Amino acid sequence: MADYSLGYGGIGTGLDITGMVSQLVAADRAPADASLNRLESSAKFKLSALGKVTSAFSGLQSALTALQAADAFNTRTARSGTETVLAASAGKTTPNGSYEINVQSLATASKWLGTQAVAAGQVYGAGKLTLAVGTESIEINIKEGSTLADVRSAINEAGRGKGVQASLITSNDGQYLSLSSDKTGAANTVSLTFAEGGAELQSLVADLQQRTVAADAVVSIDGLVINVSGNKVTEAVPGLTLDLKTVGTSTVTVSGDINASRKVVQDFVSAYNTALAAISDSTRYDAANKTPSAMTGDAQMRGANGQLRSMMGSLLGELAAAGLDAATLGLQTKGYPSSDGSLVLNTSKFDAAMAANPDGIAAAFTGANGFAGKLQAVVGGYLGTSGAFTLRTNGLNEQIKDVATQRTALDKRMEAVGNRYKAQFVAMDALVGQMSSTSSYLAQQIAALPTYNNA
């Protein structure tokens, strides 16, 4: 705000020129300020409401994207008849059906353990050992005077990153060298051999006894035998994963996951209803308090609501024509007395329809020309860089920026007006002061005139 202070009152008049100028400027400014405030408040009010509607439409778009996907209704569930033998999980590509699984043996990893205790203080002369990991051989140098702990450390250093671990086990009669692998399967066999050095080192290696042989898991699926290096089978049946636990048999049943299919439809229903509710909230009129919402009577909101409801009516008609009416599929608009266009899903009817006709439901909902794709085209027209809501948002933001620009111009204009008032008052004050001085001078001159006596 401009400073109109003189630092003193009017000399000639004694008036508060600063206060008078400020009041006059405020009075001149008030109508323009009120107009700009109304414009800014209205734009922000609408922008907030539009943001909520846009967010709801974005949620609907995400739900439709999931519903439109080719594999939206292809989620599978796998159940193992004997969970103690194996656990099973299925992917969207796993064929439905039953699979007889026989776990003949589990995959194991190499493990070696010394049979003779090593006395405390035992040291070894310089030498070399060979660590074999699968088809790879690694040379290990043992330094002169190495203890058993030093030998262990040398093995671990050589086997770093190979899944090999050497350790010391201490018992009542001394220490034992242990060698193991964390990788199962015949291809990951581990062994330690003596290459050169003293008798003590040779004896240490020769004393190692294999406790567990590295071997593949052997599993038969419907009579077909497969070997796998680990205890997780992932490549035998597309998308099917078997987690092997013990030797034994189990029947794995793969079927469509109705819960997952219902969820993708229910998520859409919720998102659709949220979009309609967001429009309703932004346009509602509070009759009791005679208060409109941000977009009461807004043509764009009426258009969006009407377009959604019209398209939904058409799509539900297409579902009915394909044998998926409300009585069969369980999807319909809410009826009287709450017929606001929102959707409801009867889950028991939907589950029964999915069990009876999963392919028909998938064909009706998915794809660019399916239920979700057609509604997606409508919703997409309001979103994105060129969407109707995006362009409206940009326009409201520009209005707010324009108000700020107008306020800056108003500040400058009012400053000029204030300075003009100030100059006028200062000139008036000077004139009044001059007139007051003249008046005083004339009064003095008149008082000094001689008095004549006519008597």
C-alpha positions as CSV (number, residue, x, y, z in Angstrom):
1,M,0.0,0.0,0.0
2,A,1.3,3.5,-0.9
3,D,2.4,5.8,1.9
4,Y,0.7,9.2,1.8
5,S,2.1,10.4,5.1
6,L,3.3,14.0,5.3
7,G,5.0,13.6,8.7
8,Y,2.8,16.5,10.0
9,G,-0.8,17.8,9.8
10,G,-1.9,20.5,7.4
11,I,-0.1,23.7,8.4
12,G,-2.7,26.0,7.0
13,T,-5.8,24.1,7.9
14,G,-4.7,21.7,10.7
15,L,-6.4,18.9,8.8
16,D,-5.3,15.2,8.9
17,I,-4.4,15.1,5.2
18,T,-2.8,11.7,5.4
19,G,-5.9,10.1,6.9
20,M,-8.2,11.9,4.5
21,V,-6.2,10.8,1.5
22,S,-6.1,7.2,2.7
23,Q,-9.9,7.2,3.2
24,L,-10.6,8.6,-0.2
25,V,-8.2,6.1,-1.9
26,A,-9.9,3.3,0.1
27,A,-13.3,4.4,-1.0
28,D,-12.2,4.7,-4.7
29,R,-10.5,1.2,-4.4
30,A,-13.4,-0.7,-2.7
31,P,-15.6,-1.4,-5.7
32,A,-12.6,-2.7,-7.8
33,D,-11.3,-4.8,-4.8
34,A,-14.7,-6.3,-4.2
35,S,-15.0,-7.3,-7.9
36,L,-11.5,-8.9,-8.0
37,N,-12.2,-10.7,-4.7
38,R,-15.4,-12.1,-6.2
39,L,-13.7,-13.2,-9.3
40,E,-10.8,-14.9,-7.4
41,S,-13.1,-16.5,-4.8
42,S,-15.4,-17.9,-7.5
43,A,-12.4,-19.3,-9.6
44,K,-10.9,-20.9,-6.5
45,F,-14.2,-22.3,-5.4
46,K,-14.8,-23.9,-8.8
47,L,-11.2,-25.1,-9.1
48,S,-11.5,-27.0,-5.8
49,A,-14.7,-28.6,-6.8
50,L,-13.4,-29.4,-10.3
51,G,-10.3,-31.0,-8.7
52,K,-12.4,-33.4,-6.7
53,V,-14.5,-34.4,-9.7
54,T,-11.3,-34.8,-11.8
55,S,-9.8,-37.0,-9.1
56,A,-12.9,-39.2,-9.1
57,F,-12.8,-39.5,-12.9
58,S,-9.1,-40.5,-12.6
59,G,-10.0,-43.2,-10.2
60,L,-12.7,-44.4,-12.5
61,Q,-10.3,-44.4,-15.4
62,S,-7.8,-46.6,-13.4
63,A,-10.6,-49.0,-12.5
64,L,-11.7,-49.2,-16.2
65,T,-8.1,-49.9,-17.3
66,A,-8.0,-52.9,-15.0
67,L,-11.4,-54.1,-16.1
68,Q,-10.6,-53.6,-19.8
69,A,-7.4,-55.7,-19.6
70,A,-7.4,-58.9,-21.6
71,D,-6.6,-61.0,-18.5
72,A,-8.9,-59.1,-16.1
73,F,-10.9,-62.3,-15.5
74,N,-8.1,-64.8,-15.9
75,T,-6.8,-64.8,-12.4
76,R,-6.3,-68.4,-11.2
77,T,-6.3,-70.0,-7.8
78,A,-4.4,-73.2,-7.0
79,R,-5.1,-75.5,-4.1
80,S,-2.9,-78.3,-2.9
81,G,-4.7,-81.3,-1.5
82,T,-1.9,-82.1,0.8
83,E,-0.3,-78.9,2.1
84,T,2.3,-80.8,4.1
85,V,3.8,-82.2,0.9
86,L,3.7,-79.0,-1.3
87,A,2.1,-75.6,-1.6
88,A,0.9,-74.4,-5.0
89,S,0.1,-71.0,-6.6
90,A,-1.1,-70.3,-10.1
91,G,-0.7,-67.4,-12.6
92,K,-3.2,-66.0,-15.2
93,T,-1.7,-68.4,-17.8
94,T,-2.1,-71.6,-15.9
95,P,-4.7,-73.9,-17.5
96,N,-7.6,-75.0,-15.3
97,G,-7.7,-78.6,-14.2
98,S,-6.3,-81.1,-11.7
99,Y,-2.7,-82.2,-11.5
100,E,-1.4,-85.3,-9.7
101,I,1.9,-84.5,-8.1
102,N,4.3,-87.1,-6.7
103,V,7.4,-85.7,-4.9
104,Q,9.8,-88.5,-5.2
105,S,12.8,-86.7,-3.6
106,L,13.7,-83.2,-2.5
107,A,16.7,-81.2,-3.8
108,T,19.7,-81.3,-1.5
109,A,22.9,-79.4,-1.2
110,S,26.5,-80.7,-0.6
111,K,27.7,-81.0,3.0
112,W,31.0,-82.3,4.3
113,L,32.1,-82.8,7.9
114,G,35.4,-84.0,9.4
115,T,35.4,-87.2,11.4
116,Q,38.5,-86.6,13.5
117,A,38.8,-83.8,16.0
118,V,41.7,-81.3,15.4
119,A,43.6,-80.6,18.6
120,A,44.0,-77.1,19.8
121,G,47.2,-75.5,18.6
122,Q,47.4,-77.7,15.5
123,V,49.2,-75.9,12.6
124,Y,49.7,-76.8,9.0
125,G,52.6,-76.3,6.6
126,A,52.3,-74.5,3.3
127,G,50.2,-76.3,0.7
128,K,47.4,-76.0,-1.8
129,L,43.8,-77.3,-1.9
130,T,41.3,-77.4,-4.7
131,L,37.7,-76.3,-4.2
132,A,35.3,-77.7,-6.8
133,V,32.0,-76.0,-7.2
134,G,30.0,-77.6,-10.0
135,T,32.3,-77.6,-13.0
136,E,34.5,-74.8,-11.6
137,S,37.8,-75.5,-9.8
138,I,39.4,-72.9,-7.5
139,E,42.9,-73.1,-6.1
140,I,43.4,-72.3,-2.4
141,N,46.8,-71.4,-1.0
142,I,47.5,-72.4,2.6
143,K,50.2,-70.4,4.3
144,E,53.0,-71.9,6.5
145,G,51.9,-72.1,10.1
146,S,48.1,-71.8,9.4
147,T,45.7,-72.9,12.1
148,L,42.5,-74.7,11.4
149,A,40.7,-71.3,11.6
150,D,43.1,-69.9,9.0
151,V,42.3,-72.9,6.7
152,R,38.6,-72.2,7.1
153,S,39.1,-68.5,6.3
154,A,41.1,-69.4,3.2
155,I,38.3,-71.7,2.0
156,N,35.7,-69.0,2.6
157,E,37.7,-66.4,0.7
158,A,38.0,-68.7,-2.3
159,G,34.4,-69.6,-2.2
160,R,33.1,-66.1,-1.8
161,G,30.0,-65.6,-4.1
162,K,29.9,-69.3,-4.9
163,G,27.5,-70.3,-2.1
164,V,30.2,-72.2,-0.3
165,Q,30.6,-71.9,3.5
166,A,33.3,-73.4,5.6
167,S,32.9,-73.4,9.4
168,L,34.4,-74.8,12.6
169,I,32.3,-76.9,14.9
170,T,33.6,-77.3,18.5
171,S,32.8,-80.3,20.6
172,N,34.1,-81.7,23.9
173,D,37.0,-83.4,22.1
174,G,38.1,-80.6,19.8
175,Q,37.3,-78.8,16.6
176,Y,35.9,-80.2,13.3
177,L,36.0,-78.6,9.8
178,S,32.6,-78.4,8.1
179,L,32.0,-77.5,4.4
180,S,28.6,-76.8,2.9
181,S,26.8,-75.1,0.1
182,D,23.6,-73.1,0.1
183,K,22.8,-74.1,-3.5
184,T,20.9,-77.3,-4.1
185,G,21.0,-79.5,-7.1
186,A,23.4,-81.9,-8.7
187,A,24.9,-79.1,-10.8
188,N,26.0,-77.4,-7.6
189,T,28.1,-80.3,-6.1
190,V,30.9,-79.1,-3.8
191,S,34.1,-80.9,-2.9
192,L,37.5,-80.2,-1.4
193,T,40.7,-82.1,-2.5
194,F,44.3,-82.0,-1.5
195,A,46.8,-80.7,-4.2
196,E,50.1,-80.4,-2.4
197,G,51.6,-79.8,1.0
198,G,52.3,-81.7,4.3
199,A,50.8,-84.8,5.6
200,E,48.7,-82.9,8.2
201,L,47.0,-80.9,5.6
202,Q,46.4,-84.0,3.4
203,S,45.0,-85.8,6.4
204,L,42.6,-82.9,7.2
205,V,41.1,-83.0,3.7
206,A,41.0,-86.8,3.5
207,D,39.2,-87.0,6.8
208,L,36.2,-85.0,5.4
209,Q,33.2,-87.2,5.0
210,Q,30.2,-86.3,2.8
211,R,27.1,-86.1,4.9
212,T,24.7,-84.9,2.2
213,V,25.0,-85.4,-1.5
214,A,23.9,-82.6,-3.8
215,A,21.0,-83.8,-5.8
216,D,18.1,-82.6,-7.8
217,A,14.4,-82.8,-6.7
218,V,12.6,-85.5,-8.6
219,V,8.9,-84.8,-9.2
220,S,6.3,-86.4,-11.4
221,I,3.3,-84.4,-12.7
222,D,0.5,-86.6,-14.1
223,G,3.1,-89.4,-14.5
224,L,5.7,-87.2,-16.3
225,V,9.0,-87.1,-14.4
226,I,11.0,-83.9,-14.1
227,N,14.3,-83.0,-12.3
228,V,14.8,-79.5,-10.9
229,S,17.8,-78.2,-9.0
230,G,15.7,-76.5,-6.3
231,N,12.6,-77.3,-4.3
232,K,10.5,-74.8,-6.2
233,V,9.1,-76.0,-9.5
234,T,8.1,-73.1,-11.8
235,E,8.6,-74.3,-15.4
236,A,6.6,-77.5,-15.7
237,V,3.1,-76.1,-16.1
238,P,2.7,-72.5,-17.4
239,G,2.2,-70.1,-14.5
240,L,2.1,-72.9,-11.9
241,T,4.5,-72.8,-9.0
242,L,5.0,-75.8,-6.7
243,D,6.8,-75.3,-3.4
244,L,8.1,-78.7,-2.4
245,K,8.1,-79.6,1.3
246,T,8.5,-83.3,1.7
247,V,8.3,-86.6,-0.2
248,G,4.7,-87.6,-0.9
249,T,1.7,-87.1,-3.2
250,S,-0.8,-84.3,-3.6
251,T,-3.5,-83.3,-6.0
252,V,-3.3,-79.7,-7.2
253,T,-6.5,-78.1,-8.5
254,V,-6.4,-75.0,-10.6
255,S,-9.5,-73.0,-11.2
256,G,-10.7,-69.5,-12.0
257,D,-10.4,-67.1,-9.0
258,I,-14.0,-65.8,-8.7
259,N,-13.0,-63.5,-5.8
260,A,-10.4,-61.7,-7.9
261,S,-12.9,-61.4,-10.8
262,R,-15.5,-60.0,-8.5
263,K,-13.1,-57.6,-7.0
264,V,-12.2,-56.0,-10.4
265,V,-15.9,-55.5,-11.1
266,Q,-16.6,-54.2,-7.6
267,D,-13.7,-51.8,-7.8
268,F,-15.2,-50.4,-11.1
269,V,-18.7,-50.1,-9.5
270,S,-17.2,-48.2,-6.5
271,A,-15.2,-45.9,-8.8
272,Y,-18.2,-45.2,-11.0
273,N,-20.4,-44.3,-8.1
274,T,-17.7,-42.1,-6.6
275,A,-17.5,-40.2,-9.9
276,L,-21.3,-39.6,-9.9
277,A,-21.2,-38.6,-6.3
278,A,-18.4,-36.1,-6.9
279,I,-20.5,-34.4,-9.6
280,S,-23.6,-34.4,-7.3
281,D,-21.6,-32.8,-4.5
282,S,-20.2,-30.1,-6.7
283,T,-23.6,-29.1,-8.1
284,R,-25.9,-29.7,-5.0
285,Y,-28.1,-26.8,-3.8
286,D,-28.8,-26.5,-0.1
287,A,-32.4,-25.5,-0.1
288,A,-32.6,-25.2,3.7
289,N,-29.8,-22.6,3.8
290,K,-30.4,-21.3,0.3
291,T,-26.7,-22.0,-0.5
292,P,-25.4,-23.2,-3.9
293,S,-22.4,-25.4,-4.3
294,A,-19.4,-24.4,-6.4
295,M,-20.9,-25.6,-9.6
296,T,-24.6,-25.5,-9.1
297,G,-26.2,-25.2,-12.5
298,D,-22.9,-25.8,-14.3
299,A,-23.4,-27.0,-17.8
300,Q,-20.2,-29.0,-18.0
301,M,-21.1,-30.9,-14.8
302,R,-24.6,-31.6,-16.1
303,G,-23.1,-32.8,-19.4
304,A,-20.6,-35.1,-17.7
305,N,-23.3,-36.6,-15.5
306,G,-25.7,-37.1,-18.4
307,Q,-23.1,-38.6,-20.6
308,L,-22.0,-41.2,-18.0
309,R,-25.5,-42.2,-17.2
310,S,-26.6,-42.4,-20.8
311,M,-23.5,-44.6,-21.7
312,M,-24.1,-46.8,-18.7
313,G,-27.8,-47.3,-19.8
314,S,-26.6,-48.3,-23.2
315,L,-23.9,-50.7,-21.9
316,L,-26.2,-52.4,-19.5
317,G,-28.6,-52.9,-22.5
318,E,-25.7,-54.5,-24.4
319,L,-24.9,-56.8,-21.5
320,A,-28.6,-57.9,-21.3
321,A,-28.6,-58.6,-25.0
322,A,-25.6,-60.9,-24.5
323,G,-27.5,-62.8,-21.8
324,L,-25.9,-60.9,-18.9
325,D,-28.9,-58.9,-17.6
326,A,-29.3,-57.8,-14.0
327,A,-31.0,-61.0,-13.0
328,T,-28.1,-63.1,-14.4
329,L,-25.0,-61.0,-13.8
330,G,-26.2,-59.0,-10.7
331,L,-25.1,-55.6,-12.1
332,Q,-27.7,-52.9,-12.4
333,T,-28.4,-49.2,-11.5
334,K,-29.9,-48.5,-8.1
335,G,-33.7,-48.5,-8.1
336,Y,-36.4,-46.4,-6.5
337,P,-36.4,-44.5,-4.1
338,S,-32.6,-43.9,-4.6
339,S,-32.5,-44.0,-8.4
340,D,-29.5,-41.6,-8.7
341,G,-27.8,-43.5,-11.5
342,S,-25.3,-45.3,-9.2
343,L,-24.6,-49.0,-9.7
344,V,-25.1,-52.0,-7.4
345,L,-23.5,-55.5,-7.7
346,N,-25.3,-58.5,-6.4
347,T,-22.2,-60.6,-5.5
348,S,-24.0,-63.9,-5.2
349,K,-25.5,-63.6,-8.7
350,F,-22.2,-62.4,-10.1
351,D,-20.3,-65.4,-8.5
352,A,-22.8,-67.8,-10.0
353,A,-22.5,-66.2,-13.4
354,M,-18.7,-66.4,-13.3
355,A,-18.9,-70.0,-12.4
356,A,-21.3,-70.7,-15.2
357,N,-20.0,-68.5,-18.0
358,P,-16.5,-67.0,-17.3
359,D,-15.5,-66.7,-20.9
360,G,-18.7,-64.9,-21.9
361,I,-18.3,-62.4,-19.0
362,A,-14.7,-61.8,-20.0
363,A,-15.6,-61.2,-23.6
364,A,-18.3,-58.7,-22.7
365,F,-16.2,-56.6,-20.4
366,T,-12.7,-56.6,-21.8
367,G,-11.1,-55.3,-24.9
368,A,-11.4,-51.9,-26.7
369,N,-14.9,-52.7,-27.9
370,G,-16.1,-54.2,-24.6
371,F,-18.1,-52.7,-21.7
372,A,-15.0,-51.2,-20.1
373,G,-13.4,-49.9,-23.4
374,K,-16.5,-48.0,-24.4
375,L,-16.9,-46.3,-21.1
376,Q,-13.2,-45.7,-21.0
377,A,-13.5,-43.6,-24.2
378,V,-16.1,-41.4,-22.5
379,V,-14.1,-40.9,-19.3
380,G,-10.9,-40.3,-21.2
381,G,-12.5,-37.3,-23.0
382,Y,-12.5,-35.4,-19.7
383,L,-8.9,-36.3,-18.7
384,G,-5.4,-36.0,-20.1
385,T,-3.7,-32.9,-21.5
386,S,-6.6,-32.1,-23.9
387,G,-9.4,-33.4,-21.7
388,A,-12.4,-31.1,-20.9
389,F,-11.7,-31.0,-17.2
390,T,-8.0,-30.3,-17.8
391,L,-8.8,-27.4,-20.1
392,R,-11.3,-26.0,-17.6
393,T,-8.7,-26.3,-14.9
394,N,-6.2,-24.4,-16.9
395,G,-8.7,-21.7,-17.7
396,L,-9.6,-21.2,-14.0
397,N,-5.9,-21.1,-13.1
398,E,-5.5,-18.4,-15.8
399,Q,-8.3,-16.4,-14.2
400,I,-6.6,-16.5,-10.9
401,K,-3.4,-15.3,-12.5
402,D,-5.3,-12.5,-14.3
403,V,-6.8,-11.3,-11.0
404,A,-3.3,-11.0,-9.5
405,T,-2.2,-9.0,-12.6
406,Q,-5.3,-6.7,-12.2
407,R,-4.5,-6.2,-8.5
408,T,-1.0,-5.1,-9.4
409,A,-2.4,-2.6,-11.9
410,L,-4.9,-1.4,-9.4
411,D,-2.2,-0.8,-6.8
412,K,-0.4,1.4,-9.3
413,R,-3.5,3.2,-10.3
414,M,-4.6,3.9,-6.7
415,E,-1.1,5.1,-5.9
416,A,-1.4,7.7,-8.6
417,V,-4.9,8.7,-7.4
418,G,-3.6,9.0,-3.8
419,N,-0.7,11.2,-4.9
420,R,-3.1,13.4,-6.8
421,Y,-5.4,13.8,-3.8
422,K,-2.3,14.5,-1.7
423,A,-1.1,17.2,-4.0
424,Q,-4.6,18.8,-4.1
425,F,-4.9,18.8,-0.3
426,V,-1.3,20.2,0.1
427,A,-2.2,23.0,-2.4
428,M,-5.4,23.8,-0.6
429,D,-3.6,23.8,2.7
430,A,-1.0,26.2,1.3
431,L,-3.8,28.5,-0.1
432,V,-5.7,28.4,3.2
433,G,-2.5,29.3,5.0
434,Q,-1.8,32.2,2.6
435,M,-5.3,33.5,3.0
436,S,-5.1,33.2,6.8
437,S,-1.8,35.1,6.8
438,T,-3.4,37.9,4.6
439,S,-6.4,38.1,6.8
440,S,-4.2,38.5,9.9
441,Y,-2.2,41.2,8.1
442,L,-5.3,43.2,7.1
443,A,-6.7,42.9,10.6
444,Q,-3.5,44.3,12.0
445,Q,-3.6,47.2,9.5
446,I,-7.1,48.1,10.3
447,A,-6.4,48.0,14.0
448,A,-3.5,50.5,13.4
449,L,-5.7,53.1,11.7
450,P,-6.2,56.4,13.7
451,T,-9.5,56.8,15.4
452,Y,-11.4,60.0,14.4
453,N,-13.7,61.7,16.9
454,N,-16.7,63.5,15.2
455,A,-17.8,65.2,18.4
